[in-house]
Amino acid sequence: MKKLMRSTTDRKLAGVLGGLGKYLEIDATLLRVLFVILLFPTGFFPLIVIYLLTMFIIPNEV
């Protein structure tokens, strides 16, 4: 069973998107680009809040 964990090796800020990329088995760079593109139409606030929440909720890799 796969577990969603924040990446300790593939991280730019907190490893959330790197861990999500590993969990979904897609390139983390694609997720990062998609995240930045979605920041503009959402008005920054919702995605930044979601990122900060997941930073505290999702545990680090061991």
Secondary structure, 3 states (H helix, E strand, C coil): CCCCCECCCCCCCCCHHHHHHHHHCCCHHHHHHHHHHHHHHHCCHHHHHHHHHHHHHCCECC
